[in-house]
Amino acid sequence: MTYFPAPHPATWAPGAPNKAGLDLEALAAAARLAGERETPWGRDLAAMVTSDFAERPPWNETLGLVRPRGGPNGLVLRGGHIIAEWGDTTRVDMTFSVAKSYISILAGLAWDRGLIGDPHDKVCLTVDDGGFDPPRNDGITWHHLLQQTSEWEGVLWDKPDLVDRNRAVGGRASTAPKGTHRDLHPPGEYWEYNDVRVNRLSLALLRLWRRPLPEVFRELVMDPIGASRDWEWHGYRNSYVEIDGRRVQSVSGGGHWGGGVFINARDQARIGLMLLRRGVWGTRRILSEAWLERILKPCPLYPNYGYLWWLNTERALYPSASARSYYARGAGGNLTWIDPDNDIVAVLRWTDPAAMDGFMKQTMAALGR
């Protein structure tokens, strides 16, 4: 029978039944590597937010909540059971761009309920707030926003899209300094990692749901999978809009300027396990398999990216992991690794990104791969 952990705060069943045949020394080495190779980021995240994204004032101004971080922690699931754990996996910390992958889940929930028709529909057909007006932005589709190919142009929450133009992420080199001019392409013809555009997607989804996105996420995802009530999702001090007479904060897709998702590793592991189980938790379907297929379809312009999830196409991101692995990745060493080939979910918090592939290599060795 497929195992799902009982709702928080019940004890997560130990992984003894799933340790048969594992190289326990290699597994311990993987956990030790993740715990000892701490991210080079300092624990004062307020300083990191203003200094580590290569931005000059006023573009580096922090707009949302920031808290100091804890030490490295994480866990590995196999068969849904915990087979390795290190550090304090109940500590709630910022996750940075892991939040983007949760926005993708919210978009899928909207699609499953008919709030989004075809992802290739233009956003302006259902979101009429001036953000998708001609002449530049009216051709943008939900698909473009989710694949980071929208080339949306504008200013949102005092941050211009220009701040993240020419951004080098995921091993892709930039031909010009970040934040400098680049001629924009038509929507769908250029891939670029841009936090302003993801925040514009978050606001568009808020317009569709007409409810705070954290409220939707709690009701449709976190409560059904038995997560704790400790997690939070924040926007910025200036990211409020009025929805049906109610003042609502539009949340951010990361902690680039503060805000984003604050969560512990165990709750993140539950989200990863739900996706590993093809959108199902117990007897309840959370997310459609059809949306998961869209999440995992490589973008032709950058095959290591799907719908706001990182893909390991041709093992280009992490050579030691399976090619079908996919990831939610956040700055500072935050990673959720989902490997359907080996029934693995791993969550790493504050581990040096340079050590991630080594961790996966040790984990694969523990499985005899």
C-alpha positions in Angstrom: 0.0 0.0 0.0 1.3 3.5 -0.9 2.4 5.3 2.3 1.4 8.9 3.1 2.4 10.4 6.4 -0.4 11.2 8.9 -1.3 14.9 9.3 0.9 17.2 11.3 1.7 16.9 14.2 1.5 13.1 14.1 4.8 11.3 14.0 6.1 10.6 10.5 6.6 6.9 10.2 10.3 5.9 10.2 11.8 4.6 7.1 13.1 1.2 8.3 11.0 -0.7 5.8 12.5 1.2 2.9 16.1 0.9 4.0 16.4 -2.7 2.9 19.1 -2.9 0.3 20.3 0.6 0.8 24.0 1.4 1.4 23.5 3.1 4.8 27.1 4.5 4.8 26.5 6.2 1.5 23.2 7.6 2.7 24.8 8.9 5.9 27.6 10.5 3.8 25.0 12.3 1.7 23.3 13.7 4.8 26.6 14.6 6.3 27.6 16.4 3.1 24.4 18.4 3.0 24.7 19.3 6.7 28.4 20.3 6.7 28.6 22.1 3.3 26.7 25.3 4.4 25.7 27.9 1.9 28.2 30.8 1.6 25.3 33.1 2.3 25.4 34.7 5.7 22.6 34.1 8.3 21.6 37.8 8.2 19.3 37.5 5.2 18.5 41.2 5.2 22.1 41.9 4.2 22.0 39.1 1.5 18.7 40.4 0.0 20.2 43.9 -0.6 23.6 42.8 -1.7 23.5 39.4 -3.5 21.3 40.1 -6.5 23.8 42.5 -8.2 21.5 45.5 -8.0 22.3 49.2 -7.2 20.0 51.5 -5.2 17.1 52.1 -5.4 16.5 48.8 -7.3 17.9 46.7 -4.4 15.4 48.2 -1.9 13.8 45.5 0.3 10.0 45.7 0.2 8.9 42.6 2.1 9.5 40.6 5.2 13.0 39.2 5.8 14.1 37.1 8.8 17.5 35.6 9.7 17.9 32.0 8.6 18.9 28.9 10.5 21.5 26.3 9.8 21.5 23.6 7.1 18.8 21.0 7.4 16.8 18.6 5.3 15.6 15.1 4.7 15.3 12.4 2.1 12.1 10.4 1.5 11.8 7.0 -0.2 8.5 5.4 -0.5 7.2 8.4 1.4 9.2 7.4 4.5 12.1 9.4 5.9 15.3 7.5 5.3 17.7 10.4 6.2 17.3 13.6 8.1 19.7 16.3 9.4 19.4 19.6 11.2 16.2 21.2 12.4 13.6 20.3 9.7 10.8 22.0 11.7 12.4 25.5 11.5 10.5 27.9 9.3 12.7 29.9 7.0 12.6 31.8 3.7 12.7 29.7 0.6 13.3 32.4 -2.1 12.4 31.1 -5.6 11.0 27.8 -4.4 7.9 29.9 -4.2 7.8 30.1 -8.0 7.1 26.4 -8.2 4.2 26.9 -5.8 2.8 29.6 -8.0 2.9 27.0 -10.8 0.8 24.7 -8.6 -1.7 27.5 -8.0 -1.9 28.1 -11.8 -2.6 24.4 -12.2 -5.4 24.5 -9.6 -6.9 27.4 -11.5 -6.7 25.5 -14.8 -8.2 22.4 -13.2 -11.2 24.5 -12.1 -11.7 26.3 -15.4 -10.5 29.7 -14.2 -7.8 29.4 -17.0 -9.0 27.9 -20.2 -6.2 27.0 -22.6 -2.8 28.0 -21.1 -2.1 29.4 -24.6 -5.0 31.9 -24.2 -4.0 35.5 -23.8 -4.0 36.7 -20.2 -5.7 39.9 -21.2 -8.9 37.9 -22.1 -9.5 37.3 -18.3 -7.3 39.8 -16.5 -8.2 43.4 -17.3 -6.1 45.6 -14.9 -3.9 47.4 -17.4 -1.0 45.0 -17.0 -1.6 43.3 -20.3 -2.6 46.2 -22.5 -1.3 46.9 -26.0 1.0 47.6 -27.6 3.6 45.5 -25.7 1.9 43.1 -23.4 -1.5 42.1 -25.0 0.0 39.1 -26.8 1.3 37.4 -23.6 -0.3 34.1 -22.7 -0.4 32.1 -19.4 2.0 29.7 -21.1 4.5 32.5 -21.7 4.4 33.6 -18.1 4.8 30.1 -16.7 7.7 29.3 -19.0 9.4 32.7 -18.3 9.2 33.6 -22.0 6.7 36.4 -21.7 9.0 39.4 -22.2 6.5 41.4 -20.2 7.5 45.0 -20.0 6.5 47.4 -17.2 6.9 48.4 -13.6 5.3 46.4 -10.8 5.5 47.2 -7.0 8.2 49.9 -7.9 10.4 47.3 -9.6 10.9 47.6 -13.4 11.3 44.4 -15.5 14.6 46.0 -16.6 16.0 45.1 -13.1 16.2 41.4 -14.2 17.0 41.7 -17.8 20.3 40.0 -18.8 20.1 37.9 -15.6 22.4 34.9 -15.6 20.7 31.9 -13.9 20.9 28.1 -14.2 24.3 28.1 -15.9 23.2 30.4 -18.7 25.7 33.2 -19.3 24.6 36.7 -19.9 25.9 38.8 -22.8 25.5 42.1 -20.8 25.4 43.2 -17.2 22.2 42.4 -15.3 19.8 45.3 -15.2 21.0 46.9 -18.5 18.9 47.4 -21.6 18.2 44.5 -23.9 15.8 44.8 -26.9 12.7 42.7 -26.1 11.5 39.9 -28.3 7.9 39.0 -29.1 6.3 36.9 -26.4 7.4 33.3 -26.6 10.6 33.9 -28.4 13.1 34.5 -25.6 13.7 32.8 -22.2 14.7 34.9 -19.3 14.5 34.4 -15.5 12.8 37.5 -14.3 11.2 38.0 -10.8 9.2 41.1 -11.8 7.4 39.0 -14.5 6.7 36.2 -12.0 5.2 38.7 -9.6 3.0 39.9 -12.5 1.8 36.3 -12.9 1.1 36.1 -9.2 -1.0 39.2 -9.4 -2.8 37.8 -12.5 -3.7 34.7 -10.6 -5.0 36.8 -7.7 -7.3 38.5 -10.1 -8.6 35.1 -11.2 -9.1 33.5 -7.8 -10.3 36.8 -6.2 -9.0 35.5 -2.9 -5.5 35.7 -1.3 -3.3 33.1 -2.9 -2.0 31.8 0.5 -5.6 31.2 1.5 -6.2 29.1 -1.7 -2.9 27.3 -1.2 -3.8 26.4 2.3 -7.3 25.2 1.5 -6.5 23.2 -1.7 -3.0 21.9 -1.0 -1.5 22.4 2.5 -4.4 21.3 4.6 -5.3 18.2 2.4 -1.7 17.0 2.6 -1.6 17.4 6.4 1.0 20.2 6.5 1.6 22.2 9.6 0.1 25.7 10.1 3.5 27.2 10.6 4.2 28.3 7.0 3.5 31.8 5.7 3.5 33.5 2.3 4.1 37.2 2.0 4.2 39.9 -0.6 5.5 43.5 -0.2 4.4 46.5 1.8 3.2 48.1 -1.5 1.7 45.0 -3.2 -1.9 45.5 -2.0 -4.8 45.6 -4.4 -8.6 45.8 -3.8 -10.6 42.7 -4.7 -14.4 42.9 -4.3 -14.0 45.7 -1.7 -11.3 43.7 0.3 -7.7 44.9 0.6 -5.6 41.9 -0.4 -1.8 41.5 -0.6 -0.4 40.1 -3.9 2.3 37.6 -2.8 5.8 37.4 -4.4 7.3 34.6 -6.3 10.4 34.6 -4.1 12.5 36.6 -1.6 14.4 38.7 -4.1 13.1 41.9 -2.4 11.8 40.1 0.7 8.6 38.3 1.2 7.8 35.0 -0.4 7.2 31.6 1.3 8.5 30.9 4.8 8.2 27.2 5.5 9.9 24.2 7.1 11.6 21.3 5.3 9.0 18.7 6.4 6.1 20.7 4.9 8.1 21.1 1.7 8.7 17.4 1.6 4.9 16.8 1.8 4.4 19.1 -1.3 7.2 17.1 -3.1 5.6 13.8 -2.1 2.2 14.9 -3.5 3.8 15.7 -6.8 5.8 12.5 -6.8 2.5 10.6 -6.4 1.2 12.4 -9.5 -0.9 15.0 -7.8 -2.6 12.6 -5.3 -2.6 12.5 -1.5 -4.1 9.3 -0.1 -7.5 9.0 -1.8 -7.7 12.6 -2.8 -6.6 14.2 -6.0 -4.9 17.6 -5.3 -3.6 18.4 -8.8 -4.4 16.9 -12.2 -1.9 14.7 -13.9 -2.5 16.8 -17.0 -1.1 19.8 -15.3 1.9 17.9 -14.0 2.6 16.9 -17.6 2.7 20.6 -18.5 5.0 21.4 -15.6 7.4 18.8 -16.8 7.4 19.6 -20.5 10.7 21.3 -21.4 10.7 24.8 -22.8 12.1 24.6 -26.3 14.1 27.8 -25.7 15.6 26.4 -22.5 15.0 22.6 -22.0 16.0 22.7 -18.3 12.8 24.7 -17.5 9.1 23.8 -17.5 6.3 25.6 -15.9 8.3 27.4 -13.1 10.0 24.1 -12.2 13.6 23.2 -13.1 14.1 20.1 -15.2 17.2 17.8 -15.4 16.8 17.3 -19.2 19.8 15.2 -20.5 21.1 15.5 -16.9 22.4 19.0 -17.7 21.6 20.6 -14.3 22.8 17.8 -12.0 24.7 15.0 -13.8 24.5 12.6 -10.9 20.7 12.6 -10.8 18.2 10.9 -13.2 17.2 12.8 -16.3 13.5 12.7 -15.1 14.3 14.5 -11.9 12.8 17.9 -11.4 13.4 20.7 -8.8 12.1 23.7 -7.0 15.2 25.8 -6.5 15.7 28.9 -4.4 18.7 31.2 -3.8 20.9 30.6 -0.9 20.9 26.8 -1.2 17.2 25.8 -1.1 16.2 22.8 -3.1 13.4 20.3 -3.4 14.5 17.3 -5.5 11.8 15.0 -6.9 13.0 11.8 -8.6 10.1 9.6 -10.0 12.6 7.0 -11.3 13.9 6.2 -7.8 10.8 7.2 -5.6 12.9 9.9 -4.0 12.0 13.3 -2.6 14.8 15.3 -0.9 14.6 18.7 0.6 17.8 20.7 1.3 17.9 23.9 3.2 21.0 26.2 3.2 23.3 23.8 1.6 26.0 25.2 -0.7 24.7 24.9 -4.2 28.1 23.7 -5.3 27.6 20.6 -3.1 24.1 19.7 -4.5 25.3 17.4 -7.2 27.6 15.6 -4.8 24.7 15.1 -2.5 22.7 13.5 -5.3 25.7 11.3 -6.3 26.0 10.0 -2.7 22.2 9.4 -2.6 22.3 7.5 -5.9 25.2 5.4 -4.5 23.1 4.6 -1.5 20.4 3.2 -3.9 23.0 1.2 -5.8 22.6 3.4 -8.8 
